[in-house]
Structure formats: structure tokens, C-alpha cells
Amino acid sequence: LPLAYVANFGSNTLTAVRLTDGSKLDVPAGEQPSFLVFDAVSERLYVSNHLDGSLSVFDWEGHELRRLPLGQGAYGLAFDKNLRRLYMANIDSRSISIVELDQAGEPTHLGDIRLNCRPWTVGVNETNGRVYAVCTEEQRVHIYQPDDYAYVGWLPTGRGAGEGIAFDPV
């Protein structure tokens, strides 16, 4: 079913748009849904919910299957399909939640990377597994190793919100 999903932060819904004809359907979501990640293996959609600090799991038809409480101020979300791990930035908890997915898409919370800053966005480089936390107030990106999440260092960013991060797979 060719669908596209949009997180509607202000209305606590997701909008599912059918790509074949443009029809849409709003489905209930968590409190202030923020970022979305799709896992093609399990055909599950994962949504960070900012206000209640949770991660929602949806099937592709828009039914919420599970909600995991993780960290306050949940916002940015990234997926490493090689390690089958989700990373969720928790602004108010000053952490990155690490969630492993099994082949069916069932999530297991492995733990958290604790930070000394408020991460808004998180990214993962699938080539080397490193995790990148964007801390807007500091204007820095903090870098962590994939195995033990040891701190590697930081890079400066420009001024502004720091709302996204992406990687060249090559």
C-alpha cells in the first residue's frame, strides 16, 4: 500500500496520504508527534512523541501497536537498519534512548546515552554506526561510538534550531 505519513505536532495526529490518489486520513497519535522512521523489514512506523516522552509503534495501516515511555522531551529520531537500532533524542532528559528492533519490529529499550546538553536531533551513520547528537543551544554535534557509546568528540554547527542531520552513505 503506497502511503506517506506526516506527523502533526499541534493536533496529536498522523496524516496518512495514499500516494495513488492523494486521499488522506488522520489517525490518532501520541502527544505532539515529532519525527517518523519506517522499518521496511517489519513494515512498522516509529514515532517520537514530544510531550509524553514516548516512542509509538504503528503498523503501516496506521494502527498504534505499542507505546514505550522513554525520555522527556522526545523529539529527533534516527534508524540504523544495519544494527536494527532506533535512536531518540530526549531534549528535557538530556539523553539519547537506544532501542533495538527484532525482525518483527518489536522494540527493546537497551539504555540511554547521557549528555551534558539538550539534544534536539539525532543521526546515525550507517557506514560506521556512530551516533550524532545535535545540541542546538551549544551549536555543537556530539559524536559517540556504536558499540559502547563512548564519547568521541564534537563538531561546531551554525546558529539556528539544528532541526536535522543526514549522512552520505558513500
C-alpha positions as CSV (number, residue, x, y, z in Angstrom):
1,L,0.0,0.0,0.0
2,P,1.8,3.2,-1.1
3,L,1.4,5.6,1.8
4,A,3.2,8.6,3.1
5,Y,2.9,9.7,6.7
6,V,3.2,13.2,8.2
7,A,3.5,13.9,12.0
8,N,1.1,16.7,13.0
9,F,2.8,18.1,16.2
10,G,0.0,20.5,17.0
11,S,-3.0,18.2,16.5
12,N,-1.7,14.9,18.0
13,T,-2.3,13.1,14.8
14,L,-0.6,11.5,11.9
15,T,-1.8,12.1,8.4
16,A,-1.6,9.1,6.1
17,V,-1.7,10.1,2.4
18,R,-2.5,7.5,-0.2
19,L,0.1,8.1,-3.0
20,T,-2.1,6.6,-5.7
21,D,-4.9,9.1,-5.5
22,G,-3.9,11.7,-2.9
23,S,-6.7,10.8,-0.4
24,K,-5.8,11.3,3.2
25,L,-6.7,10.0,6.6
26,D,-5.8,11.5,10.0
27,V,-5.1,8.9,12.7
28,P,-4.7,9.5,16.4
29,A,-1.1,9.6,17.6
30,G,0.8,10.3,20.8
31,E,1.1,13.8,22.4
32,Q,2.9,16.1,20.0
33,P,4.2,13.5,17.4
34,S,7.5,14.8,16.1
35,F,9.7,12.6,13.9
36,L,9.0,9.4,12.0
37,V,11.1,6.4,11.0
38,F,9.9,3.5,8.8
39,D,11.4,0.0,9.1
40,A,11.0,-1.8,5.7
41,V,11.8,-5.2,7.2
42,S,8.9,-5.2,9.7
43,E,6.7,-2.6,7.9
44,R,6.4,-0.7,11.1
45,L,6.3,3.1,11.6
46,Y,8.0,4.6,14.7
47,V,7.1,8.0,16.0
48,S,8.6,10.1,18.7
49,N,6.0,11.9,20.9
50,H,7.5,15.1,22.4
51,L,5.0,15.9,25.2
52,D,4.7,12.5,26.8
53,G,8.3,11.4,26.1
54,S,7.4,8.2,24.3
55,L,8.0,6.2,21.2
56,S,4.9,4.9,19.4
57,V,4.9,1.8,17.1
58,F,2.4,1.7,14.3
59,D,1.6,-0.8,11.7
60,W,1.6,0.5,8.1
61,E,-2.2,0.9,8.1
62,G,-2.0,3.4,10.9
63,H,-2.9,1.3,14.0
64,E,-0.9,2.1,17.1
65,L,0.5,-1.2,18.4
66,R,2.6,-0.1,21.3
67,R,3.9,3.0,23.1
68,L,7.1,3.0,25.1
69,P,7.8,5.7,27.7
70,L,11.5,6.6,27.2
71,G,12.6,10.2,27.8
72,Q,11.1,13.6,28.4
73,G,11.0,15.9,25.5
74,A,11.3,13.1,22.9
75,Y,12.0,14.7,19.5
76,G,14.6,13.6,17.0
77,L,14.6,10.0,15.7
78,A,17.1,8.1,13.6
79,F,17.3,4.4,12.5
80,D,20.4,2.3,11.8
81,K,19.0,-0.5,9.6
82,N,22.3,-2.4,9.8
83,L,22.3,-2.7,13.6
84,R,18.4,-2.5,13.7
85,R,18.6,0.2,16.3
86,L,16.5,3.4,16.8
87,Y,18.0,6.4,18.5
88,M,15.6,9.0,20.0
89,A,16.8,12.4,21.2
90,N,15.2,13.4,24.5
91,I,15.6,17.2,24.9
92,D,14.5,17.5,28.5
93,S,16.0,14.3,29.8
94,R,19.4,15.2,28.1
95,S,19.7,11.8,26.6
96,I,19.6,9.6,23.5
97,S,17.4,6.5,24.0
98,I,18.7,3.3,22.3
99,V,16.0,0.9,21.1
100,E,16.8,-2.4,19.3
101,L,14.2,-3.9,16.9
102,D,13.8,-7.6,16.3
103,Q,12.8,-8.9,12.8
104,A,9.1,-8.4,13.6
105,G,9.8,-4.8,14.6
106,E,9.3,-5.4,18.4
107,P,11.3,-2.7,20.3
108,T,13.5,-3.4,23.3
109,H,14.9,-0.4,25.2
110,L,18.7,-1.1,25.6
111,G,19.5,2.0,27.6
112,D,20.4,5.7,27.2
113,I,23.4,7.8,26.2
114,R,23.6,10.6,28.9
115,L,24.6,14.0,27.6
116,N,25.5,17.3,29.2
117,C,23.4,19.2,26.7
118,R,19.9,19.1,25.4
119,P,19.8,17.1,22.1
120,W,17.1,18.1,19.6
121,T,18.0,15.9,16.8
122,V,20.0,12.6,16.4
123,G,21.6,11.0,13.5
124,V,23.4,7.7,12.8
125,N,26.0,7.0,10.2
126,E,25.1,3.5,8.9
127,T,28.5,3.1,7.4
128,N,30.4,3.2,10.8
129,G,27.5,3.1,13.3
130,R,28.5,6.4,15.0
131,V,25.7,8.3,16.7
132,Y,25.5,12.1,16.4
133,A,23.6,14.3,18.8
134,V,22.7,17.8,17.7
135,C,22.7,20.2,20.7
136,T,21.2,23.4,19.4
137,E,21.9,25.6,22.4
138,E,25.6,24.8,22.3
139,Q,25.8,24.9,18.5
140,R,27.6,21.5,18.5
141,V,27.2,18.0,17.3
142,H,28.4,15.4,19.8
143,I,29.7,12.0,18.4
144,Y,29.5,8.6,20.1
145,Q,30.9,5.2,19.2
146,P,28.4,2.4,18.2
147,D,29.5,-0.4,20.5
148,D,29.9,1.1,23.9
149,Y,28.6,4.7,23.1
150,A,31.9,6.1,24.3
151,Y,32.3,9.9,23.6
152,V,34.4,10.6,20.5
153,G,34.2,14.4,20.4
154,W,32.2,17.2,18.9
155,L,31.9,19.4,15.8
156,P,30.7,23.0,15.6
157,T,27.4,23.9,13.9
158,G,25.9,27.2,12.7
159,R,23.4,29.3,14.5
160,G,19.8,28.2,14.5
161,A,17.5,25.4,15.5
162,G,19.6,22.4,14.4
163,E,16.5,20.5,13.3
164,G,18.1,17.8,11.1
165,I,21.2,15.8,10.2
166,A,21.9,13.5,7.3
167,F,24.7,11.4,6.0
168,D,26.2,10.5,2.7
169,P,26.1,6.7,2.5
170,V,29.3,6.7,0.4
